[in-house]
């Protein structure tokens, strides 16, 4: 079974182009890890007025997404991104989950 997942994050002022550049060059091993853990159709949008990132992904509920943050490549990516976005103490991005209130196929 699949479900839609959405959340927001924040980038720091002046970092929009750098954020995009780094994601244009996303590491293949990170992309493979996400796919292997049931993440697909992953998009991130930027509200330039507020520097808010809106992330949307489809997740396969047959996979355990809770294991993703414990993977070394993910921790390495967080460290790589920590200088351009709001993060927690462990360098993970601060995220705010969004509740789905409408969907149309």
N, C-alpha and C positions, 0 to 999 in steps of 0.2 A: 504494500500500500504506500502511496506517496502523499505528502502534504506540502502545502506552501508555507514558507517561513520568511518573515520579514523583520528587519531591525534597522536601527539607525546608529550611526557613529559620527564623530566630529573630527575634521582635520584642523590643523592650526593655520592661522592667517598666513597667506602667501605660499601655501603648500599645494594648491590644487594641481598645478602642472606636474609637480614632482610626484604626487600621489598617482596621477594618471600614467606618468612615465614608468613608474615601478610596476604598475599592474599591466602595462603593455608588454613588459618583460617578465611576467610571472614565471616563477621557477617551474619547470615541467614536473619535477618530483612533488611539488606542493599540489599542483593541479591533479596529478595522478592520485595522490593521497585522498583528496576531496572526492574524486570520482569513485575511488575504491570504497569509500565510506558512505556512498549513496547520495552525494550532493551533485545536483545537475541544474541546468538552466539558471546559473548564478549570474546575477547582474548587480552592479552598484551604480547608483545615480548620485549626482552632486547638486545640491541647492546652493548655488554660489552666493546668494544673499546671506545665508546663515552658516555656511560651511558645514552643513549637515549632509552626511552621506546616507542614502537610503539603499539598503541591501535587500535583495529578493533572491530566493533560491527554492528549488524543489528538493525535498529530502525524502529518501526511501526509508520508511519506518522499519523495514526489515534489517536495517543497519544500525549500528550503535554510534551515533554522532557524538556522544559524550566522551568517546575515546580520542577524538580529533585534537582537543587542546593539549593532550598529554604527549603528542608525537614531537620528536626533536625538530623535524623540519618546520613545524608550525611555530614552535618557540623561537627558532632562528628567524622566521619571517616576522614575527612580532617584534623582535629586537631590531630588525632591519627597518621596520616601519615606525618605531617608537618616537623618532625625532620629528615626525611630521603630523602626528595625530594625538588625540587625547587617549591616554592609556592608564591602565591600572598598575599597581606596584610590580606585577610580574611581566609587564610590557604588553599584556593582552589589551586589545582595544576596548575602551569603554563602549559598551553596547546597551541599547535600550530596545527591548523586544516590542513589537507592534502587534496589536490584536486585530485580527481580520474582522471587519464589520460588513463587508460586501464582496461578492465574487460573481463574475459572469463568464461563462465559457463562450 
